[in-house]
Amino acid sequence: MKVIKLKRNSVQKIGEFNSNQNGFIIISFIALVPFLLAGIFAFASVIQLSNIKTNLETKCLGVQNQSFHRQRQRLVKLLKLNPKASRLSLEKIQVKAKMAAALALGQLELLAILEIKLNKILIQQEKLDLEQRLILNQAQEEFVRSELSILKDLHRLQNQIIKRNPPLWILSFEKPNPGRPRLAVRANGTDIAPTYDLQVNFQNEQLWRIHWIMKIQSGLRMISFLKFNLEVNQECALTLQQNNEDFSIIAPDKS
């Protein structure tokens, strides 16, 4: 009889131990559920952010690249006018020197001929100056038009993302900071129809950068362990690099 009682007690204790162990496992699992949910939620948030970031930057860089392709052509065209600008400037200096000499010697007929020649040079310079200014104005208008297009597209795409976004996330965007680009050249001197050179440190001066901030926070504000706030800095940036007489479009060095 004692043996039977001992066996019964042992079985009862084993049952109680197994029951306690199962209960501990269940309680431990329940305790881990919030952390598992938070991990899944965080992973999904990272994937969502990565996709949004890629879409916005791709759109922005696409417009920048198209604009820089046209600006590169304008820049080449402007610099190719330099030999003509130099020649007209030199001819004007030479004619003015001859006019001064003719005036000193009282050679009025020669002076009249030289004045006609000077006027022809001035007319050519005025035409060249208009051509140069037209290129520069077109370049500036191109930058303004392209930047407005980028800001408009970003705003529309951001609104689409916000509308499509599941209620798990609350997305918002700070207004993009425009780069205010311009053609990075400088005129040599103040004379009409001057020659133009690239600005010093041209690659950095020509850099076109647009920056904005994407904010994301949990839409499940009632669940404390799923609350979070993130800010992601985004930008699209391109510039030009001189290659002999041409230019290539490149991304800036991020180092």
Phi, psi and omega per residue, in radians:
M1 nan -0.691 3.138
K2 -1.099 -0.668 -3.122
V3 -1.114 -0.729 -3.126
I4 -1.118 -0.737 3.127
K5 -1.100 -0.729 3.128
L6 -1.077 -0.718 3.130
K7 -1.118 -0.722 3.135
R8 -1.113 -0.727 3.117
N9 -1.111 -0.707 -3.126
S10 -1.132 -0.769 3.133
V11 -1.101 -0.707 -3.132
Q12 -1.125 -0.745 3.134
K13 -1.139 -0.701 3.119
I14 -1.111 -0.732 3.115
G15 -1.086 -0.745 3.119
E16 -1.119 -0.674 -3.140
F17 -1.132 -0.790 3.126
N18 -1.103 -0.692 3.126
S19 -1.125 -0.742 3.117
N20 -1.145 -0.683 -3.132
Q21 -1.148 -0.753 3.106
N22 -1.116 -0.695 3.108
G23 -1.106 -0.690 3.128
F24 -1.130 -0.701 3.130
I25 -1.125 -0.758 3.140
I26 -1.108 -0.778 3.133
I27 -1.104 -0.716 3.121
S28 -1.108 -0.727 3.127
F29 -1.109 -0.762 3.120
I30 -1.080 -0.661 3.131
A31 -1.170 -0.521 -3.112
L32 -1.481 -0.292 -3.096
V33 -0.945 -0.830 3.130
P34 -1.014 -0.678 -3.128
F35 -1.220 -0.658 3.089
L36 -1.133 -0.765 3.117
L37 -1.109 -0.719 3.129
A38 -1.109 -0.692 3.128
G39 -1.140 -0.774 3.106
I40 -1.100 -0.737 -3.136
F41 -1.112 -0.746 3.135
A42 -1.132 -0.735 3.133
F43 -1.103 -0.772 3.116
A44 -1.104 -0.630 3.126
S45 -1.140 -0.722 3.138
V46 -1.111 -0.762 3.108
I47 -1.088 -0.756 3.136
Q48 -1.079 -0.813 3.140
L49 -1.085 -0.740 -3.126
S50 -1.078 -0.753 3.131
N51 -1.139 -0.761 -3.142
I52 -1.117 -0.786 -3.122
K53 -1.033 -0.777 -3.134
T54 -1.116 -0.774 -3.130
N55 -1.067 -0.787 -3.105
L56 -1.167 -0.799 -3.101
E57 -1.173 -0.651 3.122
T58 -1.092 -0.772 3.125
K59 -1.080 -0.816 -3.106
C60 -1.107 -0.837 -3.118
L61 -1.134 -0.563 3.125
G62 -1.086 -0.778 3.123
V63 -1.208 -0.708 3.108
Q64 -1.044 -0.764 -3.110
N65 -1.106 -0.761 3.117
Q66 -1.087 -0.731 -3.133
S67 -1.147 -0.785 -3.127
F68 -1.136 -0.512 3.090
H69 -1.072 -0.750 3.113
R70 -1.278 -0.637 3.135
Q71 -1.165 -0.601 3.092
R72 -1.063 -0.733 3.121
Q73 -1.142 -0.700 3.121
R74 -1.145 -0.693 -3.131
L75 -1.117 -0.762 3.097
V76 -1.073 -0.761 -3.137
K77 -1.086 -0.739 3.140
L78 -1.105 -0.798 -3.095
L79 -1.211 -0.484 3.114
K80 -1.253 -0.226 3.077
L81 -1.465 -0.131 -3.095
N82 -1.060 -0.757 3.121
P83 -1.018 -0.713 3.113
K84 -1.158 -0.718 3.115
A85 -1.093 -0.740 3.129
S86 -1.129 -0.742 -3.128
R87 -1.100 -0.804 -3.137
L88 -1.137 -0.681 3.119
S89 -1.112 -0.745 3.125
L90 -1.159 -0.744 3.118
E91 -1.070 -0.679 3.139
K92 -1.141 -0.724 3.111
I93 -1.091 -0.762 -3.123
Q94 -1.140 -0.747 -3.139
V95 -1.139 -0.715 3.138
K96 -1.122 -0.646 3.107
A97 -1.156 -0.723 3.120
K98 -1.160 -0.631 3.115
M99 -1.132 -0.702 3.114
A100 -1.116 -0.710 3.127
A101 -1.181 -0.743 -3.140
A102 -1.118 -0.672 3.119
L103 -1.153 -0.701 -3.141
A104 -1.149 -0.593 -3.117
L105 -1.590 -0.043 3.132
G106 1.273 0.427 3.137
Q107 -1.532 1.429 -2.996
L108 -1.213 -0.633 3.123
E109 -1.114 -0.797 3.100
L110 -1.090 -0.688 3.133
L111 -1.076 -0.703 3.127
A112 -1.137 -0.722 3.126
I113 -1.103 -0.742 -3.132
L114 -1.163 -0.600 3.101
E115 -1.131 -0.696 3.086
I116 -1.100 -0.741 3.129
K117 -1.124 -0.693 3.121
L118 -1.111 -0.733 3.133
N119 -1.089 -0.672 3.093
K120 -1.101 -0.705 3.110
I121 -1.121 -0.757 -3.132
L122 -1.105 -0.662 3.104
I123 -1.124 -0.742 3.106
Q124 -1.106 -0.682 3.117
Q125 -1.153 -0.680 3.117
E126 -1.106 -0.721 3.103
K127 -1.131 -0.738 3.132
L128 -1.149 -0.693 3.131
D129 -1.087 -0.720 3.093
L130 -1.092 -0.706 3.123
E131 -1.120 -0.754 3.115
Q132 -1.114 -0.807 -3.116
R133 -1.142 -0.605 3.110
L134 -1.088 -0.757 3.111
I135 -1.070 -0.802 -3.126
L136 -1.136 -0.722 3.130
N137 -1.160 -0.711 3.103
Q138 -1.099 -0.671 3.124
A139 -1.116 -0.770 -3.131
Q140 -1.157 -0.730 3.098
E141 -1.091 -0.659 3.112
E142 -1.085 -0.805 3.136
F143 -1.074 -0.813 -3.125
V144 -1.086 -0.812 -3.128
R145 -1.102 -0.756 -3.123
S146 -1.187 -0.693 -3.127
E147 -1.179 -0.696 3.064
L148 -1.081 -0.677 3.109
S149 -1.119 -0.737 3.127
I150 -1.104 -0.834 -3.109
L151 -1.101 -0.688 3.122
K152 -1.161 -0.784 -3.140
D153 -1.133 -0.711 3.111
L154 -1.080 -0.780 -3.133
H155 -1.081 -0.767 3.138
R156 -1.148 -0.769 -3.128
L157 -1.153 -0.671 3.112
Q158 -1.111 -0.726 3.115
N159 -1.129 -0.681 3.098
Q160 -1.105 -0.727 3.139
I161 -1.107 -0.753 -3.133
I162 -1.106 -0.728 -3.127
K163 -1.191 -0.670 -3.127
R164 -1.366 -0.289 -2.993
N165 -1.171 2.384 3.094
P166 -1.165 2.779 -3.091
P167 -1.175 -0.091 3.111
L168 -1.182 -0.436 -3.114
W169 -2.149 2.589 3.005
I170 -2.036 1.966 -3.090
L171 -1.795 2.521 3.013
S172 -2.616 2.770 -3.099
F173 -2.335 2.386 2.980
E174 -1.369 2.579 -3.130
K175 -1.001 2.271 -3.137
P176 -1.017 2.520 3.097
N177 -1.647 1.902 -3.079
P178 -1.187 2.694 -3.079
G179 -1.500 -0.252 -3.091
R180 0.891 0.991 -3.080
P181 -1.312 2.856 3.063
R182 -2.728 2.883 3.084
L183 -1.316 2.084 -2.988
A184 -1.443 1.267 3.080
V185 -2.262 2.837 3.106
R186 -2.377 2.510 3.103
A187 -1.439 2.459 3.092
N188 -1.621 1.783 3.139
G189 1.562 3.088 -3.092
T190 -1.918 0.063 -3.132
D191 -1.187 2.785 3.096
I192 -1.146 2.472 -3.129
A193 0.919 1.060 3.131
P194 -1.352 2.996 2.964
T195 -1.419 2.735 -3.137
Y196 -2.130 2.421 3.063
D197 -2.131 2.791 3.015
L198 -1.205 2.555 3.085
Q199 -1.170 2.660 3.079
V200 -1.032 2.463 -3.078
N201 1.016 0.847 -3.005
F202 -0.924 -0.772 -3.052
Q203 -1.034 -0.705 3.102
N204 -1.325 -0.645 -3.118
E205 -1.189 -0.526 -3.117
Q206 -1.499 -0.069 -3.094
L207 -1.014 2.286 3.108
W208 -2.036 1.916 -3.051
R209 -2.181 2.257 3.045
I210 -2.068 2.246 -3.016
H211 -2.152 2.477 3.023
W212 -2.636 2.904 -3.119
I213 -2.118 2.261 3.056
M214 -1.800 2.255 3.136
K215 -1.973 2.372 3.113
I216 -2.384 2.356 3.096
Q217 -2.446 2.820 -3.094
S218 -1.161 2.421 3.031
G219 -1.531 -0.140 3.135
L220 -1.730 1.208 -3.022
R221 -1.227 -0.338 -3.097
M222 -1.396 -0.268 3.139
I223 -1.772 1.862 -2.952
S224 -1.071 -0.674 -3.052
F225 -1.344 -0.112 3.088
L226 -1.847 0.153 3.114
K227 -1.347 2.383 3.050
F228 -2.831 2.757 3.065
N229 -2.388 2.202 3.142
L230 -2.223 2.548 3.007
E231 -2.189 2.252 -3.119
V232 -2.083 2.054 3.069
N233 -1.370 2.252 3.138
Q234 -2.243 2.675 3.071
E235 -2.777 2.763 2.908
C236 -2.206 2.362 -3.047
A237 -2.598 2.338 3.055
L238 -2.461 2.826 3.066
T239 -2.625 3.139 3.113
L240 -1.956 2.545 3.078
Q241 -2.167 2.275 -3.103
Q242 -1.332 2.316 3.056
N243 -2.234 1.597 -3.053
N244 1.022 -1.983 -3.121
E245 -1.700 0.084 3.134
D246 -2.157 -3.138 -3.113
F247 -2.400 2.560 3.085
S248 -2.051 2.621 3.133
I249 -1.587 2.187 -3.089
I250 -2.380 2.787 3.000
A251 -1.454 2.524 3.141
P252 -1.205 2.738 3.078
D253 -1.246 2.161 -3.099
K254 -1.565 0.031 -3.101
S255 -1.285 nan nan
